[in-house]
Amino acid sequence: MLSEKVLYVPESVHPLRSYTLSRRVAAIRLTRAAHGSKGKLGEIVQLQPGTRLDWCGDGYNERTIKVHYAGNFYFVFLQDVADTNADAL
C-alpha cells in the first residue's frame, strides 16, 4: 500500500532538481483524487526526449522519484533520469 505522503499531490511545485530527458522514458501519472490533495496512480505514459522534469519528492520506493511536468505529477525510475542532464536548483 502506498503512503499518503507518496500519493500527495501538492498545489505548488518546489523542485529539488530538474532533469532534461535525453531519451524516452516510461512514467506513471499521479492523478488527483475527486476531493483533496490525495492522488491515485494513473496510466503509464512515455515522456519524450527533451522533456524537462522537476524532481519534487520521493517515489513509491527507493528506485523511483516523483516529478512534475506540464501540470502533472509522475513517478519515474531514478535510473532513467540518472543519465540525463541535471540542473541543481
VOBAKE-675701 format. One record per atom (N, C-alpha, C): residue in three letters; x, y, z. Coordinates in steps of 0.001 Angstrom, whole numbers, padded with zeros to 6 digits, always signed. Example, Ala and Ser with C-alpha at 12.3 -4.5 7.8 and 13.67 -1.06 7.14 Angstrom:
// VOBAKE-675701
ALA+013190-005690+007800;ALA+012300-004500+007800;ALA+013200-003300+007800;SER+012850-002250+007080;SER+013670-001060+007140;SER+012900+000030+007870;
//
This chain:
// VOBAKE-675701
MET+000841-001174+000000;MET+000000+000000+000000;MET+000887+001240+000000;LEU+000579+002184-000857;LEU+001339+003420-000922;LEU+000891+004379+000165;SER+001857+005084+000750;SER+001534+006006+001836;SER+000879+007274+001298;GLU+000195+007985+002193;GLU-000438+009250+001808;GLU+000605+010271+001381;LYS+001782+010223+002005;LYS+002858+011152+001646;LYS+003285+010947+000191;VAL+003403+009703-000214;VAL+003802+009394-001589;VAL+002720+009823-002569;LEU+001458+009623-002216;LEU+000349+009953-003107;LEU-000087+011420-003025;TYR+000553+012200-002182;TYR+000203+013605-002020;TYR+000468+014369-003317;VAL-000514+015154-003756;VAL-000386+015999-004945;VAL-000366+017446-004461;PRO+000808+018082-004455;PRO+000891+019449-003934;PRO+000224+020475-004846;GLU-000173+021588-004273;GLU-000772+022685-005033;GLU+000293+023454-005806;SER+001480+023570-005230;SER+002572+024266-005905;SER+003808+023373-005909;VAL+004709+023656-006827;VAL+005894+022819-007000;VAL+007131+023592-006561;HIS+007937+022949-005740;HIS+009217+023495-005300;HIS+010279+022438-005613;PRO+010763+022424-006859;PRO+011656+021342-007284;PRO+012982+021319-006538;LEU+013486+020108-006322;LEU+014782+019893-005707;LEU+015877+019922-006771;ARG+015513+019536-007980;ARG+016437+019446-009109;ARG+015599+019301-010364;SER+016163+019650-011494;SER+015474+019464-012773;SER+016297+018580-013680;TYR+015607+017817-014491;TYR+016242+016910-015451;TYR+015676+017182-016836;THR+016522+017140-017840;THR+016071+017195-019221;THR+016352+015826-019823;LEU+015294+015145-020240;LEU+015433+013774-020722;LEU+016227+013719-022033;SER+017134+012763-022099;SER+017908+012555-023324;SER+017340+011398-024144;ARG+016402+010680-023556;ARG+015753+009567-024255;ARG+014330+009415-023717;ARG+013545+008623-024394;ARG+012171+008374-023957;ARG+012188+007506-022706;VAL+011348+007860-021727;VAL+011236+007067-020500;VAL+009776+006832-020159;ALA+009521+005738-019483;ALA+008173+005418-019009;ALA+007937+006135-017691;ALA+006697+006566-017476;ALA+006317+007246-016243;ALA+004897+006839-015874;ILE+004627+006806-014574;ILE+003276+006531-014082;ILE+002682+007852-013635;ARG+001563+008244-014256;ARG+000906+009507-013910;ARG+000239+009385-012540;LEU+000374+010432-011752;LEU-000282+010535-010460;LEU-001439+011502-010649;THR-002656+011011-010546;THR-003825+011850-010777;THR-004455+012254-009454;ARG-005045+013428-009445;ARG-005693+013941-008242;ARG-007009+013189-008020;ALA-007240+012759-006795;ALA-008495+012099-006451;ALA-009620+013129-006497;ALA-010836+012684-006411;ALA-012006+013558-006551;ALA-011971+014752-005598;HIS-011538+014549-004370;HIS-011526+015628-003378;HIS-010176+015652-002676;GLY-009668+016840-002420;GLY-008453+016999-001641;GLY-007186+016872-002469;SER-006088+016694-001756;SER-004787+016664-002404;SER-004200+015258-002479;LYS-005022+014258-002190;LYS-004544+012887-002287;LYS-004682+012425-003737;GLY-003643+011769-004225;GLY-003664+011291-005592;GLY-003860+009798-005670;LYS-003934+009325-006897;LYS-004001+007888-007150;LYS-003194+007612-008411;LEU-002745+006392-008542;LEU-001948+006028-009702;LEU-002813+005993-010943;GLY-002286+006559-012008;GLY-002997+006594-013279;GLY-002297+005729-014303;GLU-002408+006139-015556;GLU-001863+005351-016653;GLU-000341+005498-016763;ILE+000251+004548-017466;ILE+001678+004601-017789;ILE+001800+005328-019120;VAL+002689+006330-019146;VAL+002887+007128-020352;VAL+004363+007122-020725;GLN+004659+007541-021941;GLN+006024+007702-022410;GLN+006340+009191-022459;LEU+007385+009616-021759;LEU+007824+011007-021809;LEU+008956+011093-022829;GLN+008897+012087-023681;GLN+009776+012190-024838;GLN+011112+012861-024512;PRO+012147+012582-025314;PRO+013429+013277-025153;PRO+013212+014793-025231;GLY+013965+015524-024436;GLY+013837+016973-024385;GLY+012869+017459-023323;THR+012083+016546-022749;THR+011139+016897-021684;THR+011920+017293-020440;ARG+011534+018413-019854;ARG+012172+018873-018612;ARG+011298+018454-017436;LEU+011867+017669-016541;LEU+011165+017160-015366;LEU+011695+017861-014123;ASP+010803+018287-013257;ASP+011187+018862-011967;ASP+010997+017809-010886;TRP+012083+017435-010238;TRP+012047+016451-009163;TRP+011453+017136-007936;CYS+010362+016585-007424;CYS+009687+017252-006316;CYS+009402+016345-005130;GLY+009960+015150-005112;GLY+009752+014314-003937;GLY+010140+012872-004132;ASP+009979+012132-003061;ASP+010291+010709-003073;ASP+009270+009946-003905;GLY+009716+008830-004431;GLY+008831+007948-005160;GLY+008168+006953-004230;TYR+007644+005895-004823;TYR+006952+004883-004018;TYR+007903+003810-003507;ASN+009159+003857-003952;ASN+010209+003011-003381;ASN+011544+003713-003607;GLU+012634+003081-003202;GLU+013948+003736-003291;GLU+014450+003865-004731;ARG+013809+003221-005675;ARG+014242+003276-007077;ARG+013468+004302-007904;THR+012507+004989-007297;THR+011675+005932-008049;THR+011672+007307-007386;ILE+011318+008337-008183;ILE+011144+009689-007673;ILE+009845+010259-008236;LYS+009316+011285-007565;LYS+008129+011989-008050;LYS+008604+013224-008794;VAL+008099+013403-010007;VAL+008476+014549-010825;VAL+007238+015290-011298;HIS+007452+016521-011744;HIS+006378+017362-012258;HIS+006730+017785-013672;TYR+005733+017734-014555;TYR+005912+018166-015936;TYR+004553+018569-016503;ALA+004484+019740-017096;ALA+003289+020218-017799;ALA+002010+020105-016963;GLY+002105+020477-015682;GLY+000929+020488-014827;GLY+000537+019149-014233;ASN+001325+018108-014493;ASN+001023+016770-013971;ASN+002201+016240-013161;PHE+001894+015296-012278;PHE+002914+014617-011490;PHE+003048+013189-011975;TYR+004278+012678-011915;TYR+004581+011331-012391;TYR+005582+010686-011445;PHE+005599+009360-011481;PHE+006679+008597-010868;PHE+007541+008074-012003;VAL+008857+008267-011876;VAL+009799+007734-012858;VAL+010896+006993-012110;PHE+011557+006089-012814;PHE+012679+005378-012218;PHE+013891+006289-012182;LEU+014557+006314-011048;LEU+015741+007137-010864;LEU+016818+006803-011899;GLN+016965+005540-012231;GLN+017980+005158-013222;GLN+017667+005733-014600;ASP+016401+005997-014897;ASP+016039+006575-016192;ASP+016430+008042-016304;VAL+016485+008743-015188;VAL+016881+010153-015239;VAL+018328+010363-014828;ALA+018971+009340-014282;ALA+020355+009464-013855;ALA+021298+009769-015015;ASP+020939+009316-016215;ASP+021790+009524-017385;ASP+021485+010829-018108;THR+020600+011640-017573;THR+020164+012859-018254;THR+020898+014067-017710;ASN+020684+015210-018330;ASN+021266+016458-017858;ASN+020489+016925-016645;ALA+021186+017066-015518;ALA+020531+017502-014283;ALA+020968+018905-013932;ASP+020027+019715-013497;ASP+020306+021082-013056;ASP+019940+021184-011593;ALA+020910+021508-010748;ALA+020618+021720-009336;ALA+019898+023053-009186;LEU+018941+023090-008280;LEU+018174+024331-008058;LEU+018478+024908-006709;
//
